[in-house]
Amino acid sequence: MPELPEVETVKRTLEGLVVGKKVTNVVVKWPKIIKKPDDVEAFKMKVIGQTFTGVERRGKFLKLILEDDVIVSHLRMEGKYKLSAIDEEFDHHTHVFFTFEDGTELRYHDVRKFGTMHLFPIGLEENELPLVQLGHEPFSEQFTSEVLQTGFQKTSRKVKTVLLDQTLVVGLGNIYVDEALFKARIHPERIASTLTNREIETLREQIVHTLSDAVNKGGSTIRSYVNSQGKVGTYQDNLFVYGRVGQGCKNCQSELEKIVVGGRGTTFCPTCQVNE
């Protein structure tokens, strides 16, 4: 599933592709993608005639901003957007088409059909699911060590599980949690409430640093991720632990190990990340 760096990369490329384009038609070939409103025809009629004015990101969600409404889009495992000419061929995995008056189309392609779209009046999207329960943006001033400390103190869960659930800090998935915990030298199975203030500050710094570095490199191309112009990210070339089980730690050369935490495969260094 794309994490913050990948979604941020899609957001930035989409801005240059769709902002200022007026929608003349909408085709939905897989209605289950449209979660709000319940009536797909109502979704189409609300969007047709509006112009895209911006693209934003909230956690792992895209916000496609129209004049009066906003489409909250989650890519899930395989979702992709692409701008195409209206007469360009497409395959059966292309499910939603936004046709523009200039003869181009924004197409949503999703092999697994897990992606979702919710339509809200502008300004109301943060008051309902799926955005209402989201935590702090890691690049915001509000994401402080005190926020992490308060959140950790309230739970008996493992630190990796807390970071994955999106209610304390958003945008982190399996890749970047493993990477940030490694760089902070924190074992993924540590109970979050046992972390010291110094460990929490280090972890906050490494979350921000890791995500920033990944954004600058266009995200990680794991499996089939590409951005909205078909370009791959390169951060996978910089991974310290994710996907490297059995290989030597880049810090101490110990063999990296893999365990399951919260149902997710988790790679760590048993020497650098001791479960104290």
ChimeraX commands (.cxc) that place a marker at each C-alpha (Angstrom):
marker #1 position 0.00,0.00,0.00 radius 0.5
marker #1 position 1.43,3.43,-0.87 radius 0.5
marker #1 position 2.57,5.34,2.19 radius 0.5
marker #1 position 2.99,9.09,2.71 radius 0.5
marker #1 position 5.99,9.58,0.37 radius 0.5
marker #1 position 4.31,7.74,-2.50 radius 0.5
marker #1 position 0.99,9.55,-2.04 radius 0.5
marker #1 position 2.78,12.90,-1.73 radius 0.5
marker #1 position 4.59,12.15,-5.00 radius 0.5
marker #1 position 1.29,11.34,-6.73 radius 0.5
marker #1 position -0.22,14.51,-5.29 radius 0.5
marker #1 position 2.60,16.66,-6.67 radius 0.5
marker #1 position 2.44,15.15,-10.14 radius 0.5
marker #1 position -1.37,15.35,-10.27 radius 0.5
marker #1 position -1.24,19.06,-9.44 radius 0.5
marker #1 position 0.57,19.72,-12.68 radius 0.5
marker #1 position -1.75,17.49,-14.67 radius 0.5
marker #1 position -5.31,18.38,-13.65 radius 0.5
marker #1 position -5.47,21.77,-11.95 radius 0.5
marker #1 position -7.46,24.17,-14.13 radius 0.5
marker #1 position -9.17,21.40,-16.12 radius 0.5
marker #1 position -12.97,21.38,-16.35 radius 0.5
marker #1 position -14.82,18.06,-16.11 radius 0.5
marker #1 position -17.26,17.43,-18.96 radius 0.5
marker #1 position -18.09,13.81,-18.24 radius 0.5
marker #1 position -17.54,11.09,-15.63 radius 0.5
marker #1 position -17.67,7.35,-16.32 radius 0.5
marker #1 position -17.62,4.83,-13.49 radius 0.5
marker #1 position -17.16,1.22,-14.58 radius 0.5
marker #1 position -16.81,-0.22,-11.06 radius 0.5
marker #1 position -19.42,1.51,-8.85 radius 0.5
marker #1 position -18.12,0.01,-5.58 radius 0.5
marker #1 position -15.17,2.42,-5.70 radius 0.5
marker #1 position -17.57,5.31,-5.07 radius 0.5
marker #1 position -18.38,5.23,-1.34 radius 0.5
marker #1 position -20.05,8.64,-0.96 radius 0.5
marker #1 position -22.63,9.48,-2.12 radius 0.5
marker #1 position -24.27,6.04,-2.27 radius 0.5
marker #1 position -25.72,6.83,-5.68 radius 0.5
marker #1 position -23.02,6.80,-8.36 radius 0.5
marker #1 position -25.17,8.93,-10.66 radius 0.5
marker #1 position -25.29,11.59,-7.96 radius 0.5
marker #1 position -21.49,11.49,-7.73 radius 0.5
marker #1 position -21.18,11.95,-11.47 radius 0.5
marker #1 position -23.69,14.80,-11.68 radius 0.5
marker #1 position -22.02,16.68,-8.80 radius 0.5
marker #1 position -18.57,16.46,-10.41 radius 0.5
marker #1 position -19.53,17.21,-14.03 radius 0.5
marker #1 position -19.16,20.90,-14.80 radius 0.5
marker #1 position -16.66,21.59,-12.03 radius 0.5
marker #1 position -13.00,22.51,-12.49 radius 0.5
marker #1 position -10.16,20.98,-10.50 radius 0.5
marker #1 position -8.59,23.77,-8.43 radius 0.5
marker #1 position -6.01,21.85,-6.40 radius 0.5
marker #1 position -4.69,18.56,-5.09 radius 0.5
marker #1 position -3.83,17.98,-1.45 radius 0.5
marker #1 position -2.74,15.06,0.71 radius 0.5
marker #1 position -4.04,14.02,4.13 radius 0.5
marker #1 position -2.11,11.07,5.48 radius 0.5
marker #1 position -2.32,8.38,2.81 radius 0.5
marker #1 position -5.37,9.99,1.20 radius 0.5
marker #1 position -5.51,12.29,-1.82 radius 0.5
marker #1 position -7.86,15.27,-1.81 radius 0.5
marker #1 position -8.85,16.22,-5.36 radius 0.5
marker #1 position -10.22,19.73,-4.94 radius 0.5
marker #1 position -13.04,20.97,-7.18 radius 0.5
marker #1 position -14.78,24.34,-7.13 radius 0.5
marker #1 position -17.50,23.26,-4.71 radius 0.5
marker #1 position -16.58,19.74,-3.65 radius 0.5
marker #1 position -13.60,17.56,-2.83 radius 0.5
marker #1 position -12.96,13.93,-3.80 radius 0.5
marker #1 position -11.19,12.05,-1.01 radius 0.5
marker #1 position -9.36,9.20,-2.73 radius 0.5
marker #1 position -7.51,6.25,-1.20 radius 0.5
marker #1 position -5.31,4.25,-3.57 radius 0.5
marker #1 position -5.16,1.15,-1.35 radius 0.5
marker #1 position -2.89,-1.57,-2.77 radius 0.5
marker #1 position -2.81,-0.94,-6.51 radius 0.5
marker #1 position -4.65,2.30,-7.31 radius 0.5
marker #1 position -3.08,4.66,-9.85 radius 0.5
marker #1 position -4.09,7.85,-11.64 radius 0.5
marker #1 position -3.02,8.66,-15.18 radius 0.5
marker #1 position -3.77,11.54,-17.53 radius 0.5
marker #1 position -4.51,10.20,-21.02 radius 0.5
marker #1 position -5.84,11.40,-24.35 radius 0.5
marker #1 position -9.55,10.65,-24.64 radius 0.5
marker #1 position -8.97,8.26,-27.54 radius 0.5
marker #1 position -6.10,6.39,-25.88 radius 0.5
marker #1 position -6.75,2.69,-25.26 radius 0.5
marker #1 position -7.29,1.40,-21.75 radius 0.5
marker #1 position -7.58,-2.03,-20.14 radius 0.5
marker #1 position -10.30,-3.62,-18.02 radius 0.5
marker #1 position -8.59,-2.51,-14.80 radius 0.5
marker #1 position -9.39,1.13,-15.55 radius 0.5
marker #1 position -12.50,1.93,-13.55 radius 0.5
marker #1 position -13.13,5.69,-13.31 radius 0.5
marker #1 position -12.76,8.32,-16.05 radius 0.5
marker #1 position -12.89,12.09,-15.57 radius 0.5
marker #1 position -13.13,13.60,-19.06 radius 0.5
marker #1 position -11.92,17.18,-19.53 radius 0.5
marker #1 position -12.99,19.77,-22.10 radius 0.5
marker #1 position -9.47,19.83,-23.58 radius 0.5
marker #1 position -9.79,16.23,-24.83 radius 0.5
marker #1 position -7.83,14.57,-22.03 radius 0.5
marker #1 position -9.00,12.23,-19.26 radius 0.5
marker #1 position -7.89,11.53,-15.72 radius 0.5
marker #1 position -8.21,7.76,-15.38 radius 0.5
marker #1 position -8.21,5.69,-12.22 radius 0.5
marker #1 position -6.67,2.23,-12.65 radius 0.5
marker #1 position -6.90,-0.38,-9.89 radius 0.5
marker #1 position -6.12,-4.07,-10.44 radius 0.5
marker #1 position -7.53,-5.18,-7.08 radius 0.5
marker #1 position -10.45,-2.70,-6.99 radius 0.5
marker #1 position -9.74,-1.87,-3.34 radius 0.5
marker #1 position -9.47,1.90,-3.85 radius 0.5
marker #1 position -12.17,4.28,-2.65 radius 0.5
marker #1 position -13.58,7.72,-3.47 radius 0.5
marker #1 position -15.72,9.88,-1.18 radius 0.5
marker #1 position -17.26,13.17,-2.32 radius 0.5
marker #1 position -17.82,15.96,0.20 radius 0.5
marker #1 position -18.69,19.65,0.05 radius 0.5
marker #1 position -15.44,21.59,0.50 radius 0.5
marker #1 position -14.65,22.09,4.18 radius 0.5
marker #1 position -16.68,19.15,5.44 radius 0.5
marker #1 position -14.36,16.31,4.44 radius 0.5
marker #1 position -12.40,16.41,7.71 radius 0.5
marker #1 position -15.57,15.99,9.80 radius 0.5
marker #1 position -16.48,12.48,8.63 radius 0.5
marker #1 position -14.86,9.17,7.83 radius 0.5
marker #1 position -12.41,8.40,6.38 radius 0.5
marker #1 position -10.49,11.52,7.50 radius 0.5
marker #1 position -12.03,12.41,10.85 radius 0.5
marker #1 position -10.00,9.91,12.92 radius 0.5
marker #1 position -6.62,10.73,11.43 radius 0.5
marker #1 position -3.77,11.93,13.63 radius 0.5
marker #1 position -1.10,14.57,13.10 radius 0.5
marker #1 position 0.74,15.16,9.85 radius 0.5
marker #1 position 4.43,14.33,10.47 radius 0.5
marker #1 position 5.63,17.46,8.66 radius 0.5
marker #1 position 3.41,19.79,10.70 radius 0.5
marker #1 position 4.47,21.89,13.68 radius 0.5
marker #1 position 1.84,20.04,15.72 radius 0.5
marker #1 position 3.75,16.77,15.47 radius 0.5
marker #1 position 5.93,17.15,18.55 radius 0.5
marker #1 position 7.67,14.84,20.97 radius 0.5
marker #1 position 4.98,15.71,23.50 radius 0.5
marker #1 position 2.30,14.43,21.11 radius 0.5
marker #1 position 4.11,11.11,20.79 radius 0.5
marker #1 position 4.78,10.91,24.50 radius 0.5
marker #1 position 1.13,11.53,25.38 radius 0.5
marker #1 position -0.05,8.97,22.84 radius 0.5
marker #1 position 2.44,6.35,23.97 radius 0.5
marker #1 position 1.59,6.78,27.65 radius 0.5
marker #1 position -2.05,5.89,26.98 radius 0.5
marker #1 position -1.38,2.47,25.50 radius 0.5
marker #1 position 0.09,-0.92,26.33 radius 0.5
marker #1 position 0.57,-1.76,22.65 radius 0.5
marker #1 position 3.85,-2.31,20.84 radius 0.5
marker #1 position 5.42,0.81,19.34 radius 0.5
marker #1 position 5.17,-0.41,15.74 radius 0.5
marker #1 position 1.45,-1.13,16.13 radius 0.5
marker #1 position 0.83,2.37,17.50 radius 0.5
marker #1 position 2.68,4.03,14.63 radius 0.5
marker #1 position 0.76,2.03,12.03 radius 0.5
marker #1 position -2.77,2.83,13.20 radius 0.5
marker #1 position -2.89,6.43,11.82 radius 0.5
marker #1 position -4.64,7.97,14.86 radius 0.5
marker #1 position -1.48,9.40,16.43 radius 0.5
marker #1 position 0.58,10.25,13.35 radius 0.5
marker #1 position -0.46,9.68,9.74 radius 0.5
marker #1 position 1.23,8.40,6.62 radius 0.5
marker #1 position 3.40,5.66,8.10 radius 0.5
marker #1 position 3.06,2.11,6.80 radius 0.5
marker #1 position 5.16,-1.00,7.03 radius 0.5
marker #1 position 8.15,0.32,5.07 radius 0.5
marker #1 position 8.73,3.61,6.85 radius 0.5
marker #1 position 7.87,2.40,10.36 radius 0.5
marker #1 position 10.54,-0.30,10.04 radius 0.5
marker #1 position 13.03,2.22,8.69 radius 0.5
marker #1 position 12.35,4.90,11.33 radius 0.5
marker #1 position 12.50,2.42,14.20 radius 0.5
marker #1 position 15.81,1.07,12.93 radius 0.5
marker #1 position 17.33,4.53,12.66 radius 0.5
marker #1 position 16.08,5.36,16.17 radius 0.5
marker #1 position 17.54,2.02,17.43 radius 0.5
marker #1 position 14.17,0.98,18.88 radius 0.5
marker #1 position 12.95,-2.61,18.76 radius 0.5
marker #1 position 9.55,-2.83,17.00 radius 0.5
marker #1 position 8.13,-4.92,19.84 radius 0.5
marker #1 position 8.97,-2.40,22.57 radius 0.5
marker #1 position 5.86,-1.43,24.50 radius 0.5
marker #1 position 5.30,2.19,23.50 radius 0.5
marker #1 position 4.78,3.39,27.07 radius 0.5
marker #1 position 8.29,2.20,28.05 radius 0.5
marker #1 position 10.11,4.55,25.69 radius 0.5
marker #1 position 12.12,7.30,27.35 radius 0.5
marker #1 position 11.72,10.97,26.48 radius 0.5
marker #1 position 15.05,10.89,24.66 radius 0.5
marker #1 position 14.04,7.82,22.64 radius 0.5
marker #1 position 10.75,9.48,21.72 radius 0.5
marker #1 position 12.49,12.62,20.50 radius 0.5
marker #1 position 14.93,10.55,18.45 radius 0.5
marker #1 position 12.04,8.55,16.99 radius 0.5
marker #1 position 10.16,11.73,16.05 radius 0.5
marker #1 position 13.26,13.09,14.33 radius 0.5
marker #1 position 13.81,9.85,12.41 radius 0.5
marker #1 position 10.16,9.65,11.30 radius 0.5
marker #1 position 10.39,13.15,9.84 radius 0.5
marker #1 position 13.84,12.59,8.34 radius 0.5
marker #1 position 12.94,9.24,6.79 radius 0.5
marker #1 position 9.70,10.48,5.25 radius 0.5
marker #1 position 11.33,13.68,3.97 radius 0.5
marker #1 position 14.16,11.76,2.35 radius 0.5
marker #1 position 11.70,9.34,0.76 radius 0.5
marker #1 position 9.57,12.19,-0.61 radius 0.5
marker #1 position 12.68,13.78,-2.14 radius 0.5
marker #1 position 13.44,10.49,-3.89 radius 0.5
marker #1 position 9.89,10.01,-5.19 radius 0.5
marker #1 position 8.95,7.28,-2.73 radius 0.5
marker #1 position 9.81,3.59,-2.81 radius 0.5
marker #1 position 8.99,1.49,-5.86 radius 0.5
marker #1 position 7.98,-1.74,-4.14 radius 0.5
marker #1 position 5.96,-4.14,-6.31 radius 0.5
marker #1 position 4.04,-1.95,-8.78 radius 0.5
marker #1 position 4.13,1.64,-7.51 radius 0.5
marker #1 position 4.61,4.41,-10.06 radius 0.5
marker #1 position 3.53,8.04,-9.92 radius 0.5
marker #1 position 0.89,9.66,-12.13 radius 0.5
marker #1 position 3.38,10.09,-14.97 radius 0.5
marker #1 position 4.54,6.48,-14.87 radius 0.5
marker #1 position 7.82,7.23,-13.12 radius 0.5
marker #1 position 9.23,5.03,-10.37 radius 0.5
marker #1 position 10.58,6.18,-7.02 radius 0.5
marker #1 position 14.15,5.41,-5.94 radius 0.5
marker #1 position 14.05,5.36,-2.14 radius 0.5
marker #1 position 14.07,1.54,-2.15 radius 0.5
marker #1 position 17.77,1.82,-2.98 radius 0.5
marker #1 position 18.30,3.47,0.42 radius 0.5
marker #1 position 16.38,1.04,2.64 radius 0.5
marker #1 position 18.21,-0.14,5.75 radius 0.5
marker #1 position 15.94,-2.99,6.86 radius 0.5
marker #1 position 12.69,-3.32,4.92 radius 0.5
marker #1 position 12.93,-6.15,2.40 radius 0.5
marker #1 position 16.48,-7.05,3.52 radius 0.5
marker #1 position 15.83,-9.97,5.89 radius 0.5
marker #1 position 18.82,-12.31,6.04 radius 0.5
marker #1 position 21.20,-9.63,4.77 radius 0.5
marker #1 position 23.82,-7.84,6.84 radius 0.5
marker #1 position 22.93,-4.75,8.84 radius 0.5
marker #1 position 24.42,-1.66,7.22 radius 0.5
marker #1 position 25.53,-0.45,10.66 radius 0.5
marker #1 position 26.93,-3.55,12.38 radius 0.5
marker #1 position 26.79,-6.35,9.76 radius 0.5
marker #1 position 24.57,-8.56,11.99 radius 0.5
marker #1 position 22.06,-10.64,10.06 radius 0.5
marker #1 position 18.70,-8.89,9.85 radius 0.5
marker #1 position 15.76,-10.85,11.25 radius 0.5
marker #1 position 12.05,-10.90,10.50 radius 0.5
marker #1 position 9.15,-11.24,12.93 radius 0.5
marker #1 position 5.43,-10.51,12.83 radius 0.5
marker #1 position 4.16,-7.47,14.75 radius 0.5
marker #1 position 0.48,-6.64,14.67 radius 0.5
marker #1 position 0.02,-9.00,11.75 radius 0.5
marker #1 position 2.71,-7.27,9.69 radius 0.5
marker #1 position 6.05,-8.69,8.61 radius 0.5
marker #1 position 8.74,-6.70,10.41 radius 0.5
marker #1 position 12.47,-6.61,9.67 radius 0.5
marker #1 position 14.95,-5.39,12.29 radius 0.5
marker #1 position 18.53,-5.71,13.48 radius 0.5
marker #1 position 18.83,-7.80,16.68 radius 0.5
marker #1 position 22.04,-5.97,17.61 radius 0.5
marker #1 position 21.10,-2.35,16.90 radius 0.5
marker #1 position 17.50,-2.73,18.11 radius 0.5
marker #1 position 17.54,-4.51,21.45 radius 0.5
marker #1 position 14.15,-5.14,23.09 radius 0.5
marker #1 position 14.94,-3.70,26.51 radius 0.5
marker link #1:1,2 radius 0.2
marker link #1:2,3 radius 0.2
marker link #1:3,4 radius 0.2
marker link #1:4,5 radius 0.2
marker link #1:5,6 radius 0.2
marker link #1:6,7 radius 0.2
marker link #1:7,8 radius 0.2
marker link #1:8,9 radius 0.2
marker link #1:9,10 radius 0.2
marker link #1:10,11 radius 0.2
marker link #1:11,12 radius 0.2
marker link #1:12,13 radius 0.2
marker link #1:13,14 radius 0.2
marker link #1:14,15 radius 0.2
marker link #1:15,16 radius 0.2
marker link #1:16,17 radius 0.2
marker link #1:17,18 radius 0.2
marker link #1:18,19 radius 0.2
marker link #1:19,20 radius 0.2
marker link #1:20,21 radius 0.2
marker link #1:21,22 radius 0.2
marker link #1:22,23 radius 0.2
marker link #1:23,24 radius 0.2
marker link #1:24,25 radius 0.2
marker link #1:25,26 radius 0.2
marker link #1:26,27 radius 0.2
marker link #1:27,28 radius 0.2
marker link #1:28,29 radius 0.2
marker link #1:29,30 radius 0.2
marker link #1:30,31 radius 0.2
marker link #1:31,32 radius 0.2
marker link #1:32,33 radius 0.2
marker link #1:33,34 radius 0.2
marker link #1:34,35 radius 0.2
marker link #1:35,36 radius 0.2
marker link #1:36,37 radius 0.2
marker link #1:37,38 radius 0.2
marker link #1:38,39 radius 0.2
marker link #1:39,40 radius 0.2
marker link #1:40,41 radius 0.2
marker link #1:41,42 radius 0.2
marker link #1:42,43 radius 0.2
marker link #1:43,44 radius 0.2
marker link #1:44,45 radius 0.2
marker link #1:45,46 radius 0.2
marker link #1:46,47 radius 0.2
marker link #1:47,48 radius 0.2
marker link #1:48,49 radius 0.2
marker link #1:49,50 radius 0.2
marker link #1:50,51 radius 0.2
marker link #1:51,52 radius 0.2
marker link #1:52,53 radius 0.2
marker link #1:53,54 radius 0.2
marker link #1:54,55 radius 0.2
marker link #1:55,56 radius 0.2
marker link #1:56,57 radius 0.2
marker link #1:57,58 radius 0.2
marker link #1:58,59 radius 0.2
marker link #1:59,60 radius 0.2
marker link #1:60,61 radius 0.2
marker link #1:61,62 radius 0.2
marker link #1:62,63 radius 0.2
marker link #1:63,64 radius 0.2
marker link #1:64,65 radius 0.2
marker link #1:65,66 radius 0.2
marker link #1:66,67 radius 0.2
marker link #1:67,68 radius 0.2
marker link #1:68,69 radius 0.2
marker link #1:69,70 radius 0.2
marker link #1:70,71 radius 0.2
marker link #1:71,72 radius 0.2
marker link #1:72,73 radius 0.2
marker link #1:73,74 radius 0.2
marker link #1:74,75 radius 0.2
marker link #1:75,76 radius 0.2
marker link #1:76,77 radius 0.2
marker link #1:77,78 radius 0.2
marker link #1:78,79 radius 0.2
marker link #1:79,80 radius 0.2
marker link #1:80,81 radius 0.2
marker link #1:81,82 radius 0.2
marker link #1:82,83 radius 0.2
marker link #1:83,84 radius 0.2
marker link #1:84,85 radius 0.2
marker link #1:85,86 radius 0.2
marker link #1:86,87 radius 0.2
marker link #1:87,88 radius 0.2
marker link #1:88,89 radius 0.2
marker link #1:89,90 radius 0.2
marker link #1:90,91 radius 0.2
marker link #1:91,92 radius 0.2
marker link #1:92,93 radius 0.2
marker link #1:93,94 radius 0.2
marker link #1:94,95 radius 0.2
marker link #1:95,96 radius 0.2
marker link #1:96,97 radius 0.2
marker link #1:97,98 radius 0.2
marker link #1:98,99 radius 0.2
marker link #1:99,100 radius 0.2
marker link #1:100,101 radius 0.2
marker link #1:101,102 radius 0.2
marker link #1:102,103 radius 0.2
marker link #1:103,104 radius 0.2
marker link #1:104,105 radius 0.2
marker link #1:105,106 radius 0.2
marker link #1:106,107 radius 0.2
marker link #1:107,108 radius 0.2
marker link #1:108,109 radius 0.2
marker link #1:109,110 radius 0.2
marker link #1:110,111 radius 0.2
marker link #1:111,112 radius 0.2
marker link #1:112,113 radius 0.2
marker link #1:113,114 radius 0.2
marker link #1:114,115 radius 0.2
marker link #1:115,116 radius 0.2
marker link #1:116,117 radius 0.2
marker link #1:117,118 radius 0.2
marker link #1:118,119 radius 0.2
marker link #1:119,120 radius 0.2
marker link #1:120,121 radius 0.2
marker link #1:121,122 radius 0.2
marker link #1:122,123 radius 0.2
marker link #1:123,124 radius 0.2
marker link #1:124,125 radius 0.2
marker link #1:125,126 radius 0.2
marker link #1:126,127 radius 0.2
marker link #1:127,128 radius 0.2
marker link #1:128,129 radius 0.2
marker link #1:129,130 radius 0.2
marker link #1:130,131 radius 0.2
marker link #1:131,132 radius 0.2
marker link #1:132,133 radius 0.2
marker link #1:133,134 radius 0.2
marker link #1:134,135 radius 0.2
marker link #1:135,136 radius 0.2
marker link #1:136,137 radius 0.2
marker link #1:137,138 radius 0.2
marker link #1:138,139 radius 0.2
marker link #1:139,140 radius 0.2
marker link #1:140,141 radius 0.2
marker link #1:141,142 radius 0.2
marker link #1:142,143 radius 0.2
marker link #1:143,144 radius 0.2
marker link #1:144,145 radius 0.2
marker link #1:145,146 radius 0.2
marker link #1:146,147 radius 0.2
marker link #1:147,148 radius 0.2
marker link #1:148,149 radius 0.2
marker link #1:149,150 radius 0.2
marker link #1:150,151 radius 0.2
marker link #1:151,152 radius 0.2
marker link #1:152,153 radius 0.2
marker link #1:153,154 radius 0.2
marker link #1:154,155 radius 0.2
marker link #1:155,156 radius 0.2
marker link #1:156,157 radius 0.2
marker link #1:157,158 radius 0.2
marker link #1:158,159 radius 0.2
marker link #1:159,160 radius 0.2
marker link #1:160,161 radius 0.2
marker link #1:161,162 radius 0.2
marker link #1:162,163 radius 0.2
marker link #1:163,164 radius 0.2
marker link #1:164,165 radius 0.2
marker link #1:165,166 radius 0.2
marker link #1:166,167 radius 0.2
marker link #1:167,168 radius 0.2
marker link #1:168,169 radius 0.2
marker link #1:169,170 radius 0.2
marker link #1:170,171 radius 0.2
marker link #1:171,172 radius 0.2
marker link #1:172,173 radius 0.2
marker link #1:173,174 radius 0.2
marker link #1:174,175 radius 0.2
marker link #1:175,176 radius 0.2
marker link #1:176,177 radius 0.2
marker link #1:177,178 radius 0.2
marker link #1:178,179 radius 0.2
marker link #1:179,180 radius 0.2
marker link #1:180,181 radius 0.2
marker link #1:181,182 radius 0.2
marker link #1:182,183 radius 0.2
marker link #1:183,184 radius 0.2
marker link #1:184,185 radius 0.2
marker link #1:185,186 radius 0.2
marker link #1:186,187 radius 0.2
marker link #1:187,188 radius 0.2
marker link #1:188,189 radius 0.2
marker link #1:189,190 radius 0.2
marker link #1:190,191 radius 0.2
marker link #1:191,192 radius 0.2
marker link #1:192,193 radius 0.2
marker link #1:193,194 radius 0.2
marker link #1:194,195 radius 0.2
marker link #1:195,196 radius 0.2
marker link #1:196,197 radius 0.2
marker link #1:197,198 radius 0.2
marker link #1:198,199 radius 0.2
marker link #1:199,200 radius 0.2
marker link #1:200,201 radius 0.2
marker link #1:201,202 radius 0.2
marker link #1:202,203 radius 0.2
marker link #1:203,204 radius 0.2
marker link #1:204,205 radius 0.2
marker link #1:205,206 radius 0.2
marker link #1:206,207 radius 0.2
marker link #1:207,208 radius 0.2
marker link #1:208,209 radius 0.2
marker link #1:209,210 radius 0.2
marker link #1:210,211 radius 0.2
marker link #1:211,212 radius 0.2
marker link #1:212,213 radius 0.2
marker link #1:213,214 radius 0.2
marker link #1:214,215 radius 0.2
marker link #1:215,216 radius 0.2
marker link #1:216,217 radius 0.2
marker link #1:217,218 radius 0.2
marker link #1:218,219 radius 0.2
marker link #1:219,220 radius 0.2
marker link #1:220,221 radius 0.2
marker link #1:221,222 radius 0.2
marker link #1:222,223 radius 0.2
marker link #1:223,224 radius 0.2
marker link #1:224,225 radius 0.2
marker link #1:225,226 radius 0.2
marker link #1:226,227 radius 0.2
marker link #1:227,228 radius 0.2
marker link #1:228,229 radius 0.2
marker link #1:229,230 radius 0.2
marker link #1:230,231 radius 0.2
marker link #1:231,232 radius 0.2
marker link #1:232,233 radius 0.2
marker link #1:233,234 radius 0.2
marker link #1:234,235 radius 0.2
marker link #1:235,236 radius 0.2
marker link #1:236,237 radius 0.2
marker link #1:237,238 radius 0.2
marker link #1:238,239 radius 0.2
marker link #1:239,240 radius 0.2
marker link #1:240,241 radius 0.2
marker link #1:241,242 radius 0.2
marker link #1:242,243 radius 0.2
marker link #1:243,244 radius 0.2
marker link #1:244,245 radius 0.2
marker link #1:245,246 radius 0.2
marker link #1:246,247 radius 0.2
marker link #1:247,248 radius 0.2
marker link #1:248,249 radius 0.2
marker link #1:249,250 radius 0.2
marker link #1:250,251 radius 0.2
marker link #1:251,252 radius 0.2
marker link #1:252,253 radius 0.2
marker link #1:253,254 radius 0.2
marker link #1:254,255 radius 0.2
marker link #1:255,256 radius 0.2
marker link #1:256,257 radius 0.2
marker link #1:257,258 radius 0.2
marker link #1:258,259 radius 0.2
marker link #1:259,260 radius 0.2
marker link #1:260,261 radius 0.2
marker link #1:261,262 radius 0.2
marker link #1:262,263 radius 0.2
marker link #1:263,264 radius 0.2
marker link #1:264,265 radius 0.2
marker link #1:265,266 radius 0.2
marker link #1:266,267 radius 0.2
marker link #1:267,268 radius 0.2
marker link #1:268,269 radius 0.2
marker link #1:269,270 radius 0.2
marker link #1:270,271 radius 0.2
marker link #1:271,272 radius 0.2
marker link #1:272,273 radius 0.2
marker link #1:273,274 radius 0.2
marker link #1:274,275 radius 0.2
marker link #1:275,276 radius 0.2
view
